[in-house]
Amino acid sequence: MSKKESTFLSMVVSLLLITLISGFALGFVNDLTIEPKAKAKLEKKINAIKLVLPEFDNNPVEDFIKIKTEFSKDSIEIYPAFKNNQFVGAAVISHSEKGFSGLIKLMVGFKTDGTIQNIEVLEQKETPGLGTKMKDESFLQQFRGKNASKFNLKVKKDGGEVDALTGATITTRAFSESTQMANDIFINNIEVINQPNH
């Protein structure tokens, strides 16, 4: 009986040691990867800013502002762009939880008059070959140069002017909703956004 107890006790101690060592190892690896992950995320954001904004000479990442809005439970990030201290546009990060697979997160770049310069998809988990086509040039081009004051950002099936992705109307609705949200935030906060050195 004591031999069984001894074997059981040594197994428990061994398992406890393995668990502790694994926990410390995972924690250490996580600490090592936090900085590179943050750097990669920042780089992705900087690249998106360059893709969606008109030409600028300030640092939108340093000048960014957060705005609390009724459109989202979290504050919305806005990256204002200036050239020769003149406001040339802003990039707004917006999102919709109504994608076919949940969250769709966009960065929408606007010119000073609210015209869409470009849109970059930051996050999505949509169906490959269907919803993921929201990143395709043929889909994105219908938004460029459009102003929501004259262009209805809803899907055509819902009375708007946006051509839905084939087999991915839900994704298109979420994309359009996120774009409309970015537009509303930009228009409603233009006085705050266009001030250099907030």
C-alpha positions as CSV (number, residue, x, y, z in Angstrom):
1,M,0.0,0.0,0.0
2,S,2.8,2.4,0.9
3,K,4.5,1.7,-2.4
4,K,1.3,2.7,-4.3
5,E,1.1,5.9,-2.2
6,S,4.7,6.7,-2.9
7,T,4.3,6.2,-6.7
8,F,1.1,8.3,-6.7
9,L,2.9,11.1,-4.7
10,S,5.9,11.1,-7.0
11,M,3.6,11.3,-10.1
12,V,1.7,14.3,-8.5
13,V,5.0,16.0,-7.7
14,S,6.3,15.3,-11.2
15,L,3.1,16.6,-12.8
16,L,3.2,19.7,-10.6
17,L,6.8,20.4,-11.6
18,I,6.1,19.9,-15.3
19,T,3.1,22.3,-15.0
20,L,5.2,24.9,-13.3
21,I,8.0,24.7,-15.8
22,S,5.6,24.8,-18.7
23,G,3.8,27.8,-17.2
24,F,7.0,29.8,-16.7
25,A,8.2,28.8,-20.2
26,L,5.0,30.0,-21.8
27,G,5.1,33.2,-19.8
28,F,8.7,33.8,-20.9
29,V,7.9,33.2,-24.6
30,N,4.9,35.5,-24.3
31,D,7.0,38.2,-22.8
32,L,9.5,37.8,-25.7
33,T,6.9,38.1,-28.4
34,I,4.8,41.0,-27.0
35,E,7.1,43.7,-28.4
36,P,7.5,42.1,-31.9
37,K,3.7,41.6,-32.1
38,A,3.1,45.3,-31.1
39,K,5.7,46.5,-33.6
40,A,4.2,44.4,-36.4
41,K,0.7,45.7,-35.5
42,L,2.0,49.3,-35.6
43,E,3.7,48.7,-38.9
44,K,0.5,47.3,-40.4
45,K,-1.4,50.4,-39.2
46,I,1.2,52.7,-40.7
47,N,1.1,50.9,-44.0
48,A,-2.7,51.1,-44.1
49,I,-2.6,54.9,-43.3
50,K,-0.2,55.4,-46.2
51,L,-2.6,53.5,-48.5
52,V,-5.8,55.3,-47.6
53,L,-4.8,58.9,-47.2
54,P,-3.9,61.6,-49.7
55,E,-0.2,62.6,-49.6
56,F,0.8,64.1,-46.2
57,D,4.0,65.2,-44.4
58,N,3.0,64.9,-40.7
59,N,3.1,61.8,-38.6
60,P,-0.6,60.7,-38.3
61,V,0.3,58.0,-35.8
62,E,1.7,60.7,-33.4
63,D,-1.2,63.1,-34.1
64,F,-3.9,60.5,-33.8
65,I,-7.0,61.2,-31.6
66,K,-9.6,59.0,-30.0
67,I,-13.2,60.0,-30.1
68,K,-16.0,58.5,-28.0
69,T,-19.1,58.0,-30.1
70,E,-22.5,56.4,-30.0
71,F,-21.6,54.2,-32.9
72,S,-19.2,52.1,-30.9
73,K,-18.7,51.0,-27.3
74,D,-14.9,51.6,-27.7
75,S,-13.3,54.9,-28.7
76,I,-12.7,55.3,-32.4
77,E,-9.1,56.0,-33.6
78,I,-8.7,58.8,-36.2
79,Y,-5.4,59.6,-37.9
80,P,-5.4,63.2,-39.3
81,A,-3.2,64.1,-42.3
82,F,-1.6,67.4,-43.0
83,K,0.6,68.7,-45.8
84,N,2.4,72.0,-45.2
85,N,0.2,72.4,-42.1
86,Q,-2.9,72.2,-44.3
87,F,-5.5,69.5,-43.4
88,V,-5.7,67.1,-46.3
89,G,-7.8,64.3,-44.8
90,A,-8.0,61.7,-42.1
91,A,-8.1,57.9,-41.7
92,V,-10.8,56.5,-39.5
93,I,-10.8,53.0,-38.0
94,S,-14.3,51.6,-38.0
95,H,-15.9,48.2,-37.6
96,S,-19.0,46.1,-37.8
97,E,-19.8,42.9,-35.8
98,K,-22.3,41.9,-38.4
99,G,-20.0,40.1,-40.9
100,F,-20.9,36.5,-41.8
101,S,-18.2,35.4,-39.4
102,G,-18.3,38.4,-37.0
103,L,-15.9,41.3,-36.9
104,I,-14.9,43.3,-40.0
105,K,-12.5,46.1,-39.2
106,L,-11.6,48.8,-41.7
107,M,-9.5,51.9,-42.1
108,V,-11.3,54.4,-44.3
109,G,-9.4,57.4,-45.6
110,F,-11.2,60.6,-46.4
111,K,-10.3,63.8,-48.2
112,T,-11.3,67.1,-46.5
113,D,-14.7,67.2,-48.2
114,G,-15.7,63.7,-47.0
115,T,-14.9,61.9,-50.3
116,I,-13.4,58.4,-49.7
117,Q,-9.8,58.3,-50.8
118,N,-9.4,54.5,-50.1
119,I,-10.3,51.7,-47.8
120,E,-8.0,49.1,-46.3
121,V,-9.3,45.9,-44.6
122,L,-7.5,45.5,-41.2
123,E,-9.3,42.5,-39.8
124,Q,-11.9,39.9,-41.1
125,K,-12.6,36.2,-40.8
126,E,-15.0,35.9,-43.7
127,T,-15.4,32.8,-45.9
128,P,-12.4,32.4,-48.2
129,G,-13.3,33.0,-51.9
130,L,-16.6,34.7,-50.9
131,G,-16.5,37.3,-48.2
132,T,-12.7,37.7,-48.4
133,K,-13.2,39.3,-51.9
134,M,-13.9,42.5,-50.0
135,K,-10.2,43.1,-50.3
136,D,-10.3,42.8,-54.1
137,E,-9.7,45.9,-56.3
138,S,-13.0,45.2,-58.2
139,F,-15.0,45.6,-55.0
140,L,-13.1,48.4,-53.4
141,Q,-13.0,50.7,-56.5
142,Q,-16.8,51.3,-56.2
143,F,-16.1,53.2,-52.9
144,R,-13.2,55.4,-54.0
145,G,-14.0,58.9,-55.0
146,K,-17.5,58.6,-53.5
147,N,-19.0,60.9,-50.9
148,A,-21.7,59.5,-48.7
149,S,-23.7,62.7,-49.0
150,K,-24.3,61.8,-52.7
151,F,-23.6,58.0,-52.7
152,N,-25.9,55.7,-50.7
153,L,-23.5,53.3,-48.9
154,K,-26.1,50.6,-48.5
155,V,-26.2,47.4,-50.7
156,K,-28.4,47.7,-53.8
157,K,-30.8,45.0,-52.3
158,D,-31.4,47.4,-49.4
159,G,-32.0,50.4,-51.7
160,G,-28.4,51.6,-51.8
161,E,-25.8,51.9,-54.5
162,V,-23.2,49.2,-53.5
163,D,-22.8,46.1,-55.6
164,A,-22.8,43.2,-53.2
165,L,-20.1,40.5,-53.4
166,T,-21.5,37.4,-55.1
167,G,-22.7,34.9,-52.4
168,A,-21.6,37.3,-49.6
169,T,-24.4,39.9,-49.2
170,I,-24.0,39.7,-45.4
171,T,-20.3,40.6,-45.6
172,T,-21.0,43.4,-48.0
173,R,-23.7,44.8,-45.6
174,A,-21.2,44.8,-42.7
175,F,-18.5,46.4,-44.9
176,S,-20.9,49.1,-46.0
177,E,-22.1,49.6,-42.4
178,S,-18.5,50.0,-41.2
179,T,-17.8,52.5,-44.1
180,Q,-20.9,54.5,-43.2
181,M,-19.8,54.5,-39.5
182,A,-16.4,55.9,-40.5
183,N,-18.1,58.5,-42.7
184,D,-20.4,59.7,-39.9
185,I,-17.6,59.9,-37.4
186,F,-15.4,61.9,-39.8
187,I,-18.2,64.3,-40.7
188,N,-19.4,64.8,-37.1
189,N,-15.9,65.5,-35.8
190,I,-14.3,67.4,-38.7
191,E,-13.7,70.5,-36.5
192,V,-11.7,68.5,-34.0
193,I,-9.9,66.4,-36.6
194,N,-8.6,69.2,-38.8
195,Q,-6.7,71.1,-36.0
196,P,-2.9,70.6,-36.3
197,N,-1.1,69.5,-33.1
198,H,-4.2,68.5,-31.1
